[in-house]
Amino acid sequence: MLQKEEIDQYRGMLFSIAYNMLGMVSDAEDMVQETYASWMESDKSHVKNVKFYLIRTISNKCISHLRKLKKERVNYIGTWLPEPVQSALDPAEEDPKNRLSIGFLYLLEKLTPIERAVMILREAFDLPYTDISEIFKITQDQCRQYFHRAKKKLLLEKSRFTVDAGEHEKILREFLDACLSGNLEKIIGLLRDDVTAYADGGGNAPAILMPLSGKSDVVKLLTGSAKRGPAYDKMDFLSINGLSGAAFYHQHDGKSPDALIAIDIGEDAKIANIYYLVNPEKLRHLS
């Protein structure tokens, strides 16, 4: 009989499934603990595949929990953005597909819980429809319908799951250097015409309440924020959700950042989306 210590090999995978489903670190950790508790209390005599059992358990728990979270997020102050998670420093330590970007997780909010679950298990974890149908007690045809419906909502291509991390970091650094130096021409050149800026203060920190779209308006926001925004003592680059993010600190010895900037880049190597997180509740676990 496998005990808790013997199934710890699946903890990283279970956390990734839960985090990609929920977009929240603490909630994902709770789902992992509940899955472990279910395993310890269950009759294991009928379990033929432990890994599959754990995936099925946590996936169904996450669907139920996500339904509750989506109702709560309706009353969220401003734009709700996923809680960032710090990635392994060594890319070899984790599969990049298993940790979706801030932007992609935000995009997944358009989906219903079951569509999101099918999409994540199929695309990020390469589970076959036979397994997914058994996990959710639906037919394989229903699985395919949920998957294609999700792709249609997201206008999704396979390439959206894989990003060139090196190119992404290069553009992020160029963007921040241009913003900090006030190089307006460089900022304009790095942005797509339809660029959108999102900010999440959660009512706990100043931030725009609605997404702002269009190069002209976003440039005005960036240049205005640089003049009026708070001064930060330190900036550092962290590996966030598998890609580089810029963390800003009010104090040099600050343990958690006071602000985080992440970006999406398009196929044209220009910035398509900018994410600015200043809600301290979503940054406290970063270091």
C-alpha positions as CSV (number, residue, x, y, z in Angstrom):
1,M,0.0,0.0,0.0
2,L,1.4,3.4,-1.0
3,Q,1.7,5.9,1.8
4,K,1.9,9.7,1.6
5,E,5.6,9.7,1.3
6,E,5.5,7.3,-1.7
7,I,3.1,9.4,-3.7
8,D,5.0,12.6,-3.1
9,Q,6.6,12.0,-6.6
10,Y,3.3,13.3,-8.0
11,R,3.1,16.5,-5.9
12,G,4.6,18.8,-8.6
13,M,2.3,17.4,-11.3
14,L,-0.8,17.7,-9.1
15,F,0.1,21.3,-8.1
16,S,0.5,22.2,-11.8
17,I,-2.9,20.8,-12.7
18,A,-4.6,22.6,-9.8
19,Y,-2.7,25.9,-10.3
20,N,-3.5,25.9,-14.1
21,M,-7.2,25.2,-13.2
22,L,-7.6,27.8,-10.5
23,G,-4.9,30.5,-11.1
24,M,-4.2,30.7,-7.4
25,V,-1.3,29.3,-5.5
26,S,-2.8,28.8,-2.0
27,D,-6.0,27.3,-3.5
28,A,-3.9,24.9,-5.6
29,E,-2.0,23.8,-2.6
30,D,-5.2,23.2,-0.7
31,M,-6.5,21.0,-3.6
32,V,-3.2,19.0,-3.4
33,Q,-3.7,18.5,0.3
34,E,-7.3,17.5,-0.1
35,T,-6.3,15.0,-2.8
36,Y,-3.7,13.5,-0.5
37,A,-6.3,13.2,2.2
38,S,-8.7,11.5,-0.2
39,W,-6.0,9.0,-1.1
40,M,-5.1,8.2,2.5
41,E,-8.8,7.7,3.4
42,S,-9.8,5.7,0.3
43,D,-10.1,2.0,-0.4
44,K,-7.1,1.4,-2.5
45,S,-7.8,-2.2,-3.4
46,H,-9.5,-1.2,-6.6
47,V,-6.8,1.3,-7.7
48,K,-4.8,0.0,-10.6
49,N,-3.1,3.2,-11.6
50,V,-2.2,5.5,-8.8
51,K,-1.2,8.4,-11.0
52,F,-4.4,8.3,-12.9
53,Y,-6.4,8.1,-9.6
54,L,-4.7,11.2,-8.3
55,I,-5.2,13.2,-11.5
56,R,-8.9,12.2,-11.6
57,T,-9.3,13.2,-7.9
58,I,-7.7,16.6,-8.1
59,S,-9.2,17.5,-11.5
60,N,-12.8,16.9,-10.2
61,K,-12.0,18.8,-6.9
62,C,-10.7,21.7,-9.0
63,I,-13.8,21.9,-11.2
64,S,-16.0,22.1,-8.1
65,H,-13.7,24.7,-6.5
66,L,-13.4,26.8,-9.7
67,R,-17.2,27.1,-9.9
68,K,-17.1,28.7,-6.5
69,L,-14.2,31.0,-7.3
70,K,-15.8,32.2,-10.5
71,K,-18.8,33.4,-8.5
72,E,-16.5,35.2,-6.1
73,R,-14.5,36.9,-8.9
74,V,-17.6,38.6,-10.2
75,N,-17.3,41.0,-7.2
76,Y,-13.5,41.5,-7.5
77,I,-12.4,45.1,-7.5
78,G,-10.9,45.9,-10.9
79,T,-9.3,43.3,-13.2
80,W,-8.7,39.8,-11.7
81,L,-5.3,38.5,-12.8
82,P,-3.9,35.0,-11.9
83,E,-1.6,34.8,-8.9
84,P,2.0,34.5,-10.2
85,V,4.1,31.5,-9.2
86,Q,7.8,31.4,-9.2
87,S,9.3,28.8,-11.5
88,A,12.3,26.6,-11.0
89,L,15.5,28.4,-11.7
90,D,16.7,25.5,-13.8
91,P,14.3,25.0,-16.8
92,A,15.2,21.3,-16.7
93,E,13.5,20.9,-13.4
94,E,10.0,21.3,-14.8
95,D,8.2,20.8,-18.1
96,P,7.5,24.4,-19.4
97,K,4.1,23.3,-20.7
98,N,3.0,22.4,-17.2
99,R,3.3,26.0,-15.9
100,L,1.2,28.3,-18.1
101,S,1.9,32.0,-18.4
102,I,0.1,34.8,-16.6
103,G,-1.5,35.9,-19.9
104,F,-2.6,32.4,-20.9
105,L,-4.2,31.7,-17.5
106,Y,-6.0,35.0,-17.8
107,L,-7.3,33.9,-21.2
108,L,-8.5,30.7,-19.8
109,E,-11.0,32.6,-17.6
110,K,-13.2,32.8,-20.7
111,L,-13.9,29.1,-20.4
112,T,-16.3,27.1,-18.3
113,P,-14.7,24.9,-15.7
114,I,-15.2,21.7,-17.7
115,E,-13.8,23.3,-20.9
116,R,-10.8,24.6,-18.9
117,A,-10.1,21.2,-17.4
118,V,-10.3,19.4,-20.7
119,M,-8.1,22.0,-22.4
120,I,-5.4,21.8,-19.7
121,L,-5.3,18.0,-19.4
122,R,-5.3,17.6,-23.2
123,E,-2.9,20.4,-24.2
124,A,-0.6,21.0,-21.2
125,F,-0.5,17.4,-20.0
126,D,-1.0,15.4,-23.2
127,L,-3.7,13.2,-21.7
128,P,-5.6,11.2,-24.3
129,Y,-9.4,11.6,-24.7
130,T,-9.9,8.1,-23.3
131,D,-8.4,9.1,-20.0
132,I,-10.1,12.5,-19.9
133,S,-13.5,11.0,-20.6
134,E,-13.0,8.6,-17.7
135,I,-11.9,11.3,-15.4
136,F,-15.0,13.4,-15.9
137,K,-17.4,10.5,-16.6
138,I,-18.3,11.8,-20.1
139,T,-18.0,10.4,-23.6
140,Q,-14.9,10.9,-25.8
141,D,-17.1,12.8,-28.2
142,Q,-18.1,15.1,-25.4
143,C,-14.4,15.6,-24.6
144,R,-13.7,16.6,-28.2
145,Q,-16.6,19.0,-28.2
146,Y,-15.5,20.7,-25.0
147,F,-11.9,20.9,-26.4
148,H,-12.9,22.4,-29.8
149,R,-15.3,24.7,-28.1
150,A,-12.5,26.0,-25.9
151,K,-10.2,26.4,-28.8
152,K,-12.8,28.4,-30.6
153,K,-13.4,30.7,-27.7
154,L,-9.6,31.3,-27.3
155,L,-8.8,31.3,-31.1
156,L,-6.0,29.0,-29.8
157,E,-3.1,27.6,-31.8
158,K,-0.7,25.0,-30.4
159,S,2.1,27.5,-30.5
160,R,0.4,29.6,-27.8
161,F,1.5,26.9,-25.3
162,T,5.2,27.3,-26.2
163,V,7.0,30.6,-26.0
164,D,10.7,31.3,-26.8
165,A,11.8,32.3,-23.3
166,G,15.0,33.9,-24.5
167,E,13.3,36.2,-27.0
168,H,10.6,37.0,-24.4
169,E,13.2,38.1,-21.8
170,K,15.1,40.1,-24.4
171,I,12.0,42.1,-25.3
172,L,11.0,42.5,-21.6
173,R,14.4,44.0,-20.8
174,E,14.3,46.3,-23.8
175,F,10.8,47.4,-22.8
176,L,11.7,48.1,-19.2
177,D,14.9,49.9,-20.2
178,A,12.9,52.1,-22.5
179,C,10.3,52.9,-19.8
180,L,12.8,53.7,-17.1
181,S,14.9,55.9,-19.4
182,G,11.9,57.6,-20.9
183,N,12.7,56.5,-24.5
184,L,9.3,57.2,-26.0
185,E,10.3,56.2,-29.5
186,K,11.6,52.8,-28.3
187,I,8.4,52.2,-26.3
188,I,6.2,52.9,-29.3
189,G,8.3,50.6,-31.5
190,L,8.1,47.6,-29.0
191,L,4.2,47.7,-28.8
192,R,1.7,46.2,-31.1
193,D,-1.0,48.6,-32.3
194,D,-3.7,46.6,-30.4
195,V,-1.6,46.2,-27.3
196,T,-3.7,45.9,-24.0
197,A,-2.6,46.8,-20.5
198,Y,-4.1,45.0,-17.5
199,A,-3.6,45.9,-13.8
200,D,-4.6,44.1,-10.6
201,G,-4.6,46.0,-7.4
202,G,-7.6,44.1,-5.9
203,G,-8.7,47.2,-4.0
204,N,-5.5,47.0,-2.0
205,A,-3.3,49.1,-4.2
206,P,-3.8,51.8,-6.8
207,A,-4.4,50.4,-10.3
208,I,-6.5,51.0,-13.4
209,L,-9.8,49.3,-12.9
210,M,-10.4,48.3,-16.5
211,P,-8.1,47.0,-19.3
212,L,-6.7,49.7,-21.5
213,S,-6.3,48.9,-25.3
214,G,-4.6,50.7,-28.2
215,K,-1.0,51.8,-28.5
216,S,-1.7,55.5,-28.0
217,D,-3.6,55.1,-24.8
218,V,-1.2,52.5,-23.4
219,V,1.8,54.7,-24.1
220,K,0.1,57.6,-22.3
221,L,-0.5,55.3,-19.3
222,L,3.1,54.1,-19.3
223,T,4.6,57.5,-19.5
224,G,2.2,59.0,-17.0
225,S,2.8,56.2,-14.5
226,A,6.5,56.7,-14.8
227,K,6.1,60.3,-13.8
228,R,3.4,59.9,-11.1
229,G,3.9,56.3,-9.9
230,P,5.8,55.3,-6.7
231,A,9.5,55.2,-6.8
232,Y,11.0,51.8,-6.4
233,D,14.4,51.1,-4.8
234,K,15.2,47.9,-6.6
235,M,14.2,45.9,-9.7
236,D,14.9,42.2,-10.2
237,F,14.1,39.6,-12.8
238,L,12.3,36.5,-11.6
239,S,11.3,33.4,-13.4
240,I,7.5,33.7,-13.3
241,N,5.2,31.0,-14.7
242,G,8.1,29.8,-16.9
243,L,8.9,33.2,-18.3
244,S,10.8,36.3,-17.1
245,G,8.9,38.9,-15.0
246,A,10.2,42.1,-13.5
247,A,9.8,42.5,-9.8
248,F,9.9,45.9,-8.1
249,Y,10.7,46.6,-4.5
250,H,10.2,49.7,-2.3
251,Q,13.1,48.6,-0.1
252,H,16.3,46.9,-1.1
253,D,15.9,44.2,1.5
254,G,12.2,43.6,0.7
255,K,11.4,39.9,0.8
256,S,8.4,40.1,-1.5
257,P,8.0,42.4,-4.4
258,D,5.6,45.4,-4.3
259,A,4.9,45.2,-8.0
260,L,5.3,42.7,-10.8
261,I,5.3,43.3,-14.6
262,A,4.8,40.5,-17.1
263,I,4.2,40.6,-20.8
264,D,2.9,38.6,-23.8
265,I,4.6,38.9,-27.1
266,G,3.1,38.2,-30.5
267,E,4.5,36.3,-33.5
268,D,5.7,39.7,-34.7
269,A,8.0,39.9,-31.6
270,K,6.1,42.9,-30.3
271,I,4.3,43.3,-27.0
272,A,0.7,42.3,-27.2
273,N,-0.3,42.5,-23.5
274,I,1.2,44.0,-20.4
275,Y,0.2,42.7,-16.9
276,Y,0.9,44.9,-13.8
277,L,0.2,43.2,-10.5
278,V,0.3,45.3,-7.3
279,N,-2.1,43.4,-5.1
280,P,0.1,42.4,-2.1
281,E,-2.0,39.3,-1.4
282,K,-0.9,37.9,-4.8
283,L,2.8,38.8,-4.4
284,R,3.6,37.8,-0.8
285,H,4.8,34.3,-1.7
286,L,7.3,35.5,-4.3
287,S,11.0,36.1,-3.3
